[in-house]
Amino acid sequence: MSLEVLVPTRNRPVELATTLAGLAAQDHRFDVAVSDQSDGQASFDTPPAQAMLRVLRAAGRRVRTSRRLPRRGLAEHRAALLAASTARYALFCDDDVWLAPGTVRRLHEAITELGCGLVGAAVAGLSYLDDHRPAELAPFERWPGRPEPERIEPGRAAWNRWTLHNAANPVHLEQRHVRPGERWVAYKIAWVGGCVLYDRRALDAVGGFGFWPDLPVSHCGEDVLVQWRVMERFGGAGILPSGAVHLESPTTVPDRSVQAWNVVSPGVAS
């Protein structure tokens, strides 16, 4: 299979079932791998989650579930998922994200047409749908063609794009910038959280999540660091419509004092 959806999960049985339901409603071909680090019963070991896994299998998709214990941190969990996958494209989808029908097809179409290292669907918090934030949408810029490699880090102008993905901003961006007849629009990003499709060759070229031993178990921002490395060498983009909805559950990573890019160089791995 040329595309595999990789879902790391922990202590989220309800949310995971919702995420799997979104995947089950997709019309694109892909495999699925779910890796669990729950403190007790695996999040996929519930009747709703198992029902959605059966739906995925009945549609002809290869589905793998596993447990990754003991926990060694977010980066190691992602690294293990990636190492077990042989797909040409790897879609990391968090366990608190619901994808609207057609989202995976749109992401795959975008990355193959753009020829860049990653394409992301920013998650929208729909409880903020009536909270319009024009100033936060101001950094929006389309990519006029293939995304160019660029270095992104705090202090650079591109860093200011992080506001694009706050609250329900992805929906408001879609309303402003997707013109009639456009299937999707590629735009410049600082990074994308929750749903990112990688060209596996680009991800491997920058070392993937192989920096995990340099981080303490409690950390965050590992996905941001990897995206910066991929975009510096291969370019990357967000796309509208996003089609990704944040479930707005409490975080399972309450300790966010260690950002990966403050420990590991954000520059391209040698």
FENNORTA-V513451 format. One record per residue. RES is the residue in three letters. PHI is phi in degrees with one decimal (* if undefined). D_FIRST is the distance of its C-alpha to the first C-alpha in Angstrom with 2 decimals. Layout:
res-><RES	RES>
phi-><PHI	PHI>
d_first-><D_FIRST	D_FIRST>
This chain:
res-><MET	SER	LEU	GLU	VAL	LEU	VAL	PRO	THR	ARG	ASN	ARG	PRO	VAL	GLU	LEU	ALA	THR	THR	LEU	ALA	GLY	LEU	ALA	ALA	GLN	ASP	HIS	ARG	PHE	ASP	VAL	ALA	VAL	SER	ASP	GLN	SER	ASP	GLY	GLN	ALA	SER	PHE	ASP	THR	PRO	PRO	ALA	GLN	ALA	MET	LEU	ARG	VAL	LEU	ARG	ALA	ALA	GLY	ARG	ARG	VAL	ARG	THR	SER	ARG	ARG	LEU	PRO	ARG	ARG	GLY	LEU	ALA	GLU	HIS	ARG	ALA	ALA	LEU	LEU	ALA	ALA	SER	THR	ALA	ARG	TYR	ALA	LEU	PHE	CYS	ASP	ASP	ASP	VAL	TRP	LEU	ALA	PRO	GLY	THR	VAL	ARG	ARG	LEU	HIS	GLU	ALA	ILE	THR	GLU	LEU	GLY	CYS	GLY	LEU	VAL	GLY	ALA	ALA	VAL	ALA	GLY	LEU	SER	TYR	LEU	ASP	ASP	HIS	ARG	PRO	ALA	GLU	LEU	ALA	PRO	PHE	GLU	ARG	TRP	PRO	GLY	ARG	PRO	GLU	PRO	GLU	ARG	ILE	GLU	PRO	GLY	ARG	ALA	ALA	TRP	ASN	ARG	TRP	THR	LEU	HIS	ASN	ALA	ALA	ASN	PRO	VAL	HIS	LEU	GLU	GLN	ARG	HIS	VAL	ARG	PRO	GLY	GLU	ARG	TRP	VAL	ALA	TYR	LYS	ILE	ALA	TRP	VAL	GLY	GLY	CYS	VAL	LEU	TYR	ASP	ARG	ARG	ALA	LEU	ASP	ALA	VAL	GLY	GLY	PHE	GLY	PHE	TRP	PRO	ASP	LEU	PRO	VAL	SER	HIS	CYS	GLY	GLU	ASP	VAL	LEU	VAL	GLN	TRP	ARG	VAL	MET	GLU	ARG	PHE	GLY	GLY	ALA	GLY	ILE	LEU	PRO	SER	GLY	ALA	VAL	HIS	LEU	GLU	SER	PRO	THR	THR	VAL	PRO	ASP	ARG	SER	VAL	GLN	ALA	TRP	ASN	VAL	VAL	SER	PRO	GLY	VAL	ALA	SER>
phi-><*	-84.7	-137.9	-130.4	-91.4	-109.9	-121.9	-82.0	-143.4	-158.8	56.3	-137.7	-64.3	-69.3	-63.8	-61.6	-59.8	-67.6	-60.2	-65.2	-63.7	-63.8	-66.8	-64.7	-91.4	-76.6	-108.0	-104.9	-81.9	-166.0	-101.4	-135.4	-129.1	-116.1	-118.9	-112.1	-129.6	-64.6	-70.0	-119.4	-61.3	-61.7	-61.4	-85.3	-95.8	-132.8	-55.8	-63.7	-65.0	-63.5	-62.1	-70.0	-64.5	-67.7	-61.2	-61.4	-66.6	-64.1	-83.4	91.3	-90.8	-78.5	-124.5	-121.1	-124.8	-155.5	-115.7	-122.1	-132.7	-73.4	-70.7	-124.8	109.9	-61.6	-64.4	-64.8	-63.2	-66.3	-61.0	-66.6	-61.2	-65.4	-63.4	-86.9	-104.9	-116.4	-70.0	-67.3	-123.9	-117.2	-103.8	-83.3	-122.5	-67.3	-84.3	-130.0	-129.3	-104.5	-105.1	-67.4	-52.1	91.4	-66.4	-64.8	-59.6	-65.2	-62.6	-65.6	-60.9	-66.6	-69.0	-73.0	-74.4	-78.0	66.2	-107.3	-82.1	-156.8	-138.4	-122.0	-113.0	-67.6	-80.6	-111.0	-93.4	-74.4	-67.6	-101.6	-57.9	-91.5	-97.8	-87.4	-128.7	-54.9	-64.2	-75.1	-87.0	-58.8	-72.1	-62.0	-142.5	-71.4	-85.7	-73.3	-156.0	-64.6	-58.0	-89.7	-59.1	-153.8	-94.0	-125.7	-164.4	-53.1	100.1	-88.0	-58.5	-62.8	-58.5	-64.8	-70.9	-58.7	-70.1	-59.8	-107.8	-69.9	47.9	-101.6	-55.4	-57.4	-68.8	-67.7	-64.5	-59.1	-63.4	-83.6	-117.5	-88.5	-87.0	-54.2	92.0	-84.5	-73.5	-157.1	-125.1	-92.9	-141.2	-79.6	-131.7	-91.0	-173.0	-130.7	-102.3	98.6	-153.4	-134.7	-100.5	-107.8	-74.2	-58.3	-66.0	-68.6	-63.2	-65.9	-63.5	-100.6	92.5	53.0	-101.7	-67.1	-81.5	-56.6	-64.3	-82.9	-109.9	-68.8	-58.6	-88.5	-157.2	-148.7	79.0	-65.8	-71.0	-63.3	-58.3	-63.7	-63.1	-60.4	-66.4	-64.9	-69.1	-65.7	-100.2	-121.5	78.5	-162.0	-153.8	-97.8	-129.2	-121.1	-63.7	-74.6	78.2	-109.0	-116.0	-80.0	-76.8	61.4	-80.6	-58.2	-66.1	-96.0	-125.1	-69.8	-88.8	-115.6	-76.1	-109.1	-91.5	-55.9	-73.1	-86.1	-108.8	-109.1	-57.2	-74.7	-66.7	-59.5	-64.4	-81.9>
d_first-><0.00	3.79	5.65	7.15	10.75	13.18	16.53	19.54	22.42	26.05	28.89	27.42	27.00	28.04	26.07	22.81	23.21	23.75	20.69	18.56	20.50	19.51	15.78	16.49	18.22	15.48	14.69	11.36	7.92	6.41	6.76	10.26	12.37	16.13	18.66	22.30	25.55	28.03	31.61	31.90	29.66	25.97	25.21	22.53	25.19	26.95	27.18	25.78	22.71	22.15	22.61	19.89	17.46	18.50	17.96	14.34	13.90	16.09	13.89	11.20	9.14	8.83	11.62	13.32	16.83	19.10	22.38	23.18	26.94	29.33	28.51	28.75	28.05	25.44	24.32	23.87	21.86	19.40	19.45	18.63	15.62	14.30	15.31	13.36	9.97	8.20	5.90	7.70	9.03	10.60	12.58	15.57	17.30	20.66	21.92	24.62	22.77	22.35	20.18	21.67	19.81	18.11	17.82	14.06	14.05	17.11	15.84	12.86	15.46	17.92	16.17	15.13	18.67	20.51	18.91	19.85	18.67	18.19	18.78	20.20	21.39	24.70	25.69	28.91	31.57	32.93	36.12	37.12	36.63	40.36	40.58	40.46	40.56	41.30	42.02	38.61	36.95	39.11	36.80	34.24	33.36	30.90	28.98	30.55	27.79	25.19	25.69	27.88	27.71	30.26	31.57	31.89	34.12	37.11	40.04	38.18	38.35	34.59	34.93	36.81	33.70	32.89	35.09	32.80	30.66	33.55	34.25	33.27	33.39	29.87	31.13	34.38	32.69	30.73	34.06	35.73	33.30	30.90	32.86	32.91	30.23	27.97	24.41	23.98	26.13	25.19	27.79	28.94	28.36	29.74	26.62	24.57	24.58	22.29	19.19	17.79	14.61	14.59	13.61	12.70	15.02	17.79	17.52	17.77	20.57	22.71	22.25	20.02	21.99	23.72	27.05	27.08	29.90	32.17	32.09	34.02	32.21	33.40	31.97	30.05	28.82	26.16	23.64	26.38	27.01	23.45	23.30	26.66	25.58	22.51	24.71	27.50	25.59	22.95	24.16	22.70	23.50	23.76	23.29	25.54	25.32	23.72	22.91	22.90	25.80	27.19	28.45	31.43	31.76	33.69	31.87	30.95	31.81	35.55	36.46	35.33	38.03	35.80	33.57	31.19	32.30	35.88	35.13	32.56	33.11	31.04	31.17	28.34	27.81	29.30>
